[in-house]
Amino acid sequence: MKLFEDMNVDELFMISFNEEIKSTKAKDFVKNILLDRLNVQNLVLGDDAKLGSDRLDINGIKLICDELKLKLFKLDEVDVNGKRVTSTLIRNMIMNGIVGEELLPYLGRTYFLEGEVVHGNNFGKELGFPTANIIIDSNLVVPKYGVYYATCELDGDLYRAGINIGNKPSVENSYFGVEAFLIDFNENIYGKRIKINLLKHMRDEIKFSTIDELKRQIGLDIKYIKELYKKGD
């Protein structure tokens, strides 16, 4: 939805995949919904698309479109490094911590998370590393737990950052969260929206024995992020 908005798409219709839609045959869906209700002029589908409760493939869909005078455009298969690019492949890559330059050939862009900055437990501030806690859309793919190098977009400006995604096992009463530590930044941004561009998975989530060990590791993480930034990674 964010990408469509950036492309200045005027209208976006989200059709819920309920029981009525699930039980609708392909021809009825094309005629009654796409044509009669939405006045669709062009239909664009991938070469492996299936439509309707009768699961018609692209050839069956084309016969319907020809009959109803609807233009059908078929997208050819896209392969990268010998792999067929699919949403399942991309989701699995993200869930395995593959982001940034490694993901770019498959997704075509940097994977980002966006949300509102909310109050947390202030534990990061007590450690000397205040973080912005982000509420993300629960429908999004959650990347592999751990620490990431990222950039954060806030009020039109770009900041380098360290991101922690996970359950914070070293903290009492921990819970799942996304935390951003913006480097060389110290402002109150509660209530603002922030966009996190994930560039590199640095390490997995670790349970530390002591708070001092945790502080030391965070310091090392920030040092590594600064080195990556200097190198232009």
Disulfide bonds with the S-S distance in Angstrom:
none
